Amino acid sequence: MSSGAAQKPKPRPETQTGPSGPSGTSRVPPGQGSASGPSDDDLKRLATMLTRIRRTLDGLVEAGHNFLPEVLASQFELNWPQAKEQLSERIDYLEEGHNEVERQRLLAALTQVGLTGPMLTMKETSLTYYLDRLDGQLFTETPTAQITGGAQPAPSWHEKVFDKVLIWVKPAGKVINSIIGSLLNAIPGGLEVFKEFKEHYEAACDIAEAIKAGRAEE
């Protein structure tokens, strides 16, 4: 063959496609929702996230008497049942069965506010990161609980724990606000009562920190 003969280009290797994506890799990492769209798993994950938020607020309300101004802590204890009930109703709604029309409407509404698929995973990861650390302070067993063999964890409130709670409650509160804010118009019934309750609790934490630092008087 002469050196001037045209050379046929080598065929490019075909990219493997299919359910597992290019080169056999998964398009969507496990737990991040379906590549074809939102799924019932997203509803379950969101309900679990709200259940986790409810548990943390339970701990914060109970612990409030230890570090918040008592006039505020007593109001939180008085009004938490109403806010908690609203949150619990939304959890029940996400967990109950829906007919196909309602299911598709709900998933579409949640997708619009970033509460399905990879966006839900990002928010779930952030929530877990901050609440793991906040709950680690809220539900530390006291020496009394350890001695008596108490089954229920109890808040431990020495100075170091107090400081750590105030550190972690702020970023945790921002993440919770993001999730609750997205849900306000996405599911029937709303979450306004819970949202307002939590915002007032955050304000109380701010003033508690200022009092402790000597920047304000109770």
N, C-alpha and C positions, 0 to 999 in steps of 0.2 A: 504494500500500500504506500502511495506516495505521501510525502510529508505534508503536501498541500490538501490532502483529502479532508473533507469535513468530518469532524468527530461527532458522533451521536452523544448528546448529553446523558449522563447517568441519571436514571430515574430517582426521584427523591423518595426516601422511605416514607411509607404511609404512616400517618398518625393514628394510633389506635383510639377509637372513640367508642362510646357506649355508656351504660349506666355508671361505670366507674370513672369516666372522664379520660382525658389524654394520658397516654403512657401508663394506664392502669391506676392512676392516682384518683382519689375521691374528690369530686367537685365540691362537696360540702362536708366538712369535718363532722364526725359523730356528734350528735347533740345540737347541731346548728340548724335543724329544720331541713325540709325537703328542697331540692333544687327546683322542683316543679311548682313550688308554691307553699303557702302556709298549711299547717296540718293540725290534727287534733293534739299532737304532742306539744305544740306551742301553747295550747290552752292549758294543758296539764302543768307545763313548766311555769306559766304565768301564775296559775293558782298556787303553786308551791312557793313562788317568790312572795306573793301576798301573805301567805300563811307565815312565812319567815318574818316578814315585817311586823305582823300582828304579835308574834311572840316577843320580838325585841321591844315593841312599845309596851307590852305587859310588864316587862322587866324595868323599863325606864319609869313608868308611872309608879310602880311599887317603890323603886329606889329614890324617887324624887324627894321624899320626906327626909332623906339623908343629906341632900346637898342643895336643894332649891329653897328659896324663901317659902316658909310654910304657908303663907297666904296663897301662894300660887300652887304649891304642891297639893293642897287640899282641894282646889278647884279641878285640877287634873284628875285626881282620884274620883271626884264626884261625876265628872262628865265623860270619862273614858268609856264607860259601858255603852253610851250612845254612839260614840265614834267607832268603837270596836264592833258593835252590831252592824253598822253600815259596811264596814270592811268585810265582815264575815258573810254578809249577804252577797257581796260581789264575788267572794271566793266560791260560795255555793253556786252562783250563776255560772261561773266558768267551769265548774266541775260537773254540772248536770248535763244530761243528754239534750241535744238540740235537733230539731228536724233539719233537713238538708238546706232549706231556704234560709232559716235563721243561722245555721252554722256558717254558710257561705257569707252572709251579711256580716256576721261577727268577725270572721277571719279577715274579710276585706277591710273592715274598720280598724282592726288591730294592725294590719299591715301598713295602713296609711299613717299611723303614728309610731311606726318602728317597734312594734311589739310582737313580731314574728321573725322566724329565720335568724340569720346572722346578727341582725340588730338586737334581737331579743337576747341572743347569747352574749353579746357585749354587755348589755345591761345586767343580765343575770350574773356574769362574772364579776362586774363591779360591785353589785349588791352583796354577793357572797364574800368578797374580799373584805369589805368594810364591816359587815355584820359579824363575820367570824371574830374579828378583833374586838368589836364593841361588846358582843355577847360574852367573849372571854373574860371581860371585866365585870359585866352585870351579873353573871351567873357563877361567879367563883364561890365555892363553898366556904363558909365561915368555920373557924375552929369548933364552935358549938355544934354545928351541923355534922361535922366529922365525928365528934365524940359521941353524939347521940345516935349516929347512924341514920340521920334524916335522909329520906329518899329524894326530897325536893331540893334543888340547888337554891342557895340563898345569897343575896348580895353581900359582898365584903367591902367595907367602906373605910379603909385606911387612906391616908393622904395620897399615896402613890396611885391607888385605884381611882380616886376622885379625879386626879389630873388626867389619867388615861381615858376615862370616860368622856371628859370634855374634849379631848383631842379627837377621838374617833366619832363622836356624835355629830360633828359638823360635816365631814365628808359623807358620812352615812346618810345624814339628812338631805344633802343635795341629791344623792342618787335616788333616794326614796321620792323626793319631790319630782324628779324627772319622770319616774314611773307612774306616780299618781297623777301628775299633770297630763300625761298622755292618755290615761284611762278616763279622765273626767267626762269626755264626750264620746268615748268609743264603746262603752257598755251601758246598758239601761240602768237608771237609778243614780248614776254618778257617785262621786266620792267627796263631795264638798265638805261635809261635816268632818270626815276624817282628815282631809287636807287642812282645814282651818285649825283643828285641834293640834295637829302636828306642828304647824307654823308657830302657834303660841308656845308650845313646849320648847321649840328651838330658841325663841326669844328669851324664855326663862333661863335656858342654859347659858345664853350670852351674858345675862345679868349676873348669874351665879358665878361665872368666871371673873367678871369685873369686880364683884364684891370680894372674892377670894384674893384677887390681886391688889386690893386696896384702891381701885379706881372708882368705886361707887360704894354707897352705904345702903344697907337693907332698909 
